[in-house]
């Protein structure tokens, strides 16, 4: 394996907020596949996970509604694998998707570095193909200075209102359960045993939601996302960007790049009315969340959220809400069913030959014992798509 870093060192924690970011931290719509994997939600899950194995399992849990990626357009969710590429004190925890038997697409990397004093710096970087250039988020570190002296730095914008920023320190990030886990002396780097055609028996793909349903669900988590994390234009590890994009570490899919250029992912933006159904789902799952009664913004003709009007005490300036197709409590509408030829039964052996341009994801159990899991998951028959 090629080395990811030649020489790496940690920069001082420089403030990441600019005056523009201070006014509004929310990322509304990228128009790229990454819209269907909210990295703020991923980082929240990472913070709460005890191990990388557990992190991967939860990331692919349908009930959590975090993974909504369908990169190969087969109308079924892609399984996201997690690998930890360790270089000295730096862990590059990489999220990937097997788009086909021959192609793998990097989705994002969580870069974690621990210094001699036990302080940890962490950033999550979305891959350029899915999120655009320099899409970086990190914990709300306590900054010793800000580029704008008049900005206190203790609030962020979420759901068209201010939320209190929960700051942290590098020492506190070091106490996150998963961070403690990966720096244990006996830790063996986690490499997901699953890949194209070989997935855990407990996992079954499901039909992806329209983006507006997904947006409506996570909109009500924004109070947490932007209270604990923030965007940052600066890479904290020198040489990281060059090494990732030019040293052979990054893996990309021509299939994904062609789909982006041809606009094949744009059908997911065609149901603005489904945002209300997503919000209703959040309320059912999290009835005690602080933002459970927060109203959604309206959407423009292109389906983008419009959140320019501030909230007022009498609610007179709130934008109108589009009428949902489904009433709360009914089954959410997902994307139209596309023909799928995924096998119902898992083959017992790994295919001997590889098709030139596979379009489906055969599901089988691994032949060899996984590297890290304690027990091999039991395979179950794959039920037909919705």
N, C-alpha and C positions, 0 to 999 in steps of 0.2 A: 504494500500500500504506500502511495506517495505521501510524503510528509506534508502536513497541512501548513505548518509555519516553519520558516527558517529561523527568524529571530523575532520574538514577541515580547512586548513589555507593556505594562499597564500605564495609561495616562492618568493624570489627576482627574478627579471628578469635576468636570466643567459643567456649568449650567446648560440645560438643553432647551429651556423655554425661550422662545423669542416673543416679542410683544404680540405678534399675530397668533401664536400658539396659545398665549395666555388668554386671549379673547375667546377662542373656540378650539377645543382639543379634539372634537369629534371628527372621525373619518366617516363620511356619509356613503359615498359610492365611488369605487375605483374604476368600474367598467372592465375589470379583469377577473380571471377565475378566483383570485384570492378573496373576492367579496363573499365567497361561500365557505370560507374558513376564517372566522374572526380571531385574529391573533391575540387580541386582548382576552378573549375567552380561553384561548389555549394557555396563555401565561397565567391566568387565574387558576386553571386546572393544574398546571405545573407546580405552582406554589403550594397547592393543597395535596399533592401526590406524595406518598411515602417512598416509592421506588420508580424507576423508569419503566419497568414491566407494568406496574399498575397504571402509570401515566399513559402508556400506549393502549392498554385495555379500555380505560375510561374515555380516551380520545375517540375511540371507535364505538362507544356506547350510544345506541340510537336514542335512548331516553334523555340524554344530556343535551342533544341537539347542537353539538359543537361542530361535528364534521358534516358538511353539506357539499363536499367536493365530488364532482363527476367529470374527471378530466378526459376520459376517453368517449364520452357521450354515448354510453350504452344504457342510460336511464337507470343506473344503479350506483349507489355510493361506492367510492373507492376506499379500500382499506389503507390506512396511513401507518407505515412502520416507523419505528424510532431506533436510531443507532447512535452510539456515543463514541466519537472519534477523539481519543485522548492524545494530547501533545503536552507532556510535562504537567504543568498545573492548570492547563486549559482543557475544558471539556467542550467539544462541539457536538451538541445533541441535535441530530439532524432528523427532520421529518421528511419522509419520502412516500411516493405513490408509484406502484408498478402500473404504468399505462398500458403496457402490453408485455408479451413474453421477452421482448428484446429491449424495451425502453423503460427507463425509470426517470421520474421527474422529482427533483428536490422541491420541497414546498417551503420550508423555513429552517433556520438554524438557531438554537438557543446557545449562545456562547457564554461560558461561565469560567471565570478566572479567580483563583485564590492566591493572595500574596502571603509573604512570610509572617505577617501579623495576624493572619486569619480573616482578613477582610475579603469580601467577595464582590466582584463586579459582574453584572449579568445584563445581557442584551439579547433581544430576539429580533432576527432579521428575516423578513419575508423575501423569498426568491424573486428576482427581477421579472421573470416571466409571468409570475402570478400576482405580484403586488406593485410592480414598477420599481424604479431606482430608489435606493436608500430608504426603504421602508423599515424603520427601526423603532422598536418600543422597548421600554425598560421600566423598572420600578421608579417611583417618585423619590429619588435620592434627595437627601437634605443638601441643598446647594449653599455654599458659603458666600456666593455672590451671584448677582443676576445682571444680564445685559441692560436691563431697564431698572434703575434704582427706585423708580416710583412704583414698581410692581412688587407686591408682597410675596407672591408666589404660593399663596396658601389656598387658592381656589382654582377650579377648572370649570369649563362649561360642559354640561351634560343635560340632555333632554330640555334644551332651551332655558336652563337655569343653572345657577352656580352650585357646585358641590365642593365640600371641603376636601382638600388634598391630604391624604394620609402619607406622610413622608416616612422614609426609612433610611437606614445607614448600611454601608457595606458589611458591618459586623452583624446587623440584624438579618440581612439576606443570607448570611452564612448559616443561620439557624433554621432556614426553611428545611423541612424534613427530607426532601429529595436532594437538596444541596449537601446536607450532612451525609446522606447515603452515598453519593458519588465520591466523596472525599474520605470515606472510611479506608483504613489501611488494607483491609481484606477485599475491597471492592474489585470485581472483575468487570471491565467495560461491557455494557449491555449492547448486544447486537440482536435485533429482532430476528427470530428464526423463520419468520413468514415472508413469503415473496409470491410472485405471480403463480397462481395455481395452487398455492399451499397456504391456507388460512386456518385460524383456530376454529375448533368445532363449535364454540359458543357464539361465533360471529356469523350473522347472516346479513347480506347487503339489503338495503331498502331504497325505495325511490326517493330522489332528492326533492326537497321543497323548493318552491319558487323563492327567489331572493327576497321578495317583499315579506313573505311569511317569516323567513329566517331573520330579516331585519327587525320585524315587529317583535319577535321573541327577544332578541338580544338588546333591543332598544331599552328595555326595562332593567337591564343589567348595567347600563352606562354609568349609573351613580357609583358602582363599584369599580368598573373598568377605569374610568378617568379619575376616580378618587385615589387609586393605588398605582396606576401606571400612566405613562406619558410617551408621546412621540419624541424622538431625538434625532437630529440630523447628523450627529457625530458618532463615528466608530471609535470606541474606547480602546481597542487593541490595535496598535500600529501594525500595518501590513495585512490586516485581516481581509479587507476588501480585495486587495490584489491577489492574495493567496486563494481566496474562495473562487474568484472568477477566472483566474489564469493559471492555477497550478494543478489542474486536473481533478480537483476534489469535487467540484460541482457536477451533478448529472442532470441532463435536460432531455426533453422529449421533442422530437421534430413534430410529432403528432399534435402536441399541445401548442406549439408555436404556430402551426398552420391553422389550427382551430381559432386561435386568437386573431390572426390576420384576416380570416374569412368570417369572423363574427359569429361563429357557431355557438358561442356561450351566451349570446344575447337574449335567447328565448327566456332565460330565467328572470329577466327584468320586465316581463309582460303582464304582471298581475299586481298592480299597486293596491287593489282592494283587499288582497290577502294579508296585508300588514296587520289588520285588525284581528284576524284569526290567529296570527302568530302571537300578538299581544295577549289574547285570551288564553292561549296555551301557557304562556308564562305565568299568568295569574293563577291558573289551576295548579301549576307545578310549584309556585312560590307565593302562596297567598299572604305571607307576612313580610314580603319584600318592601322596603321603604318607597319604591317608585311604582307600586302596583296600581295606583290610581292615576298615574301620569298619562296624559293623552298623547297620542301619536301626532306627528306633523302631517300636513297634507303633502301631496306629491305633484310635481309639474307634469307637463305633457310627455316628457321623456321618462317618467317614472322615478325621478330623483326627489328625495325628501326636501321640503322647503321649511327651514327652521329659522327664518330671519326675524320673525316677530317674537318679541319677548313675552313671557307670561305675565299676567297681571292678576291682582287680587280678585277682581270680579270676572276674570276669564274672558273679557270682551275682545281681547286681541289674539286669541288663539285661533290658528287656522282651522278651517273646516276639515272634518274627517270623512274620507270616502266610505261609502256604504260597503260593507264586506259582502262577499259572495256567500260565505257560510256563516251561519249564526254561531256565536260562541257555544262550545260544547259539542259541535258536530265534528266529524272527521275532517282534518285539514286537506285542502286541495294540493296535490303534488303535481309535478310536471307531467305532460302527456306521456302515455306509455309508448315506448318505442320497441320495435321487435328486438327480442333478446334471445340469444341462443346458448345461454349458459347451461351447462349440463345439470340435470336434476341430481344425479348421483355423482359422488366424488370417485374418480378413478383410483384404483389401489396402487398404481405405480406411476412414477413420474414419466411424462411423455419422452419417447426416445428421440423423436425428431421435432424440430421447431418449425411452425408455419412461418412463411415469409412475412405476412402482414396479419397477425391475429387480431380479431375484433372482439373476442369474448374473453371472459375470465374463467377458465376451468377451475373448479375448486376440489382440491385433494388434500389429504393429510400428508405431513412431511414424512419422508422415508426414514431419515435419520433423526436421532434425538436432538431437540433444540439445545442450544448452547447454554442458556440461562434458566429457562423455566423449570420449576421444581417437578412438575408432572406434565406429561403430554396430554393436551386437551382431547376430549373424546369427540370424534366427528359425528355430525348428524346429517341426515339427508337434507339437501338444499331444496327449499320449497320454491315453487315457481314465482316469478315476479308479479307485482301487483297489476 
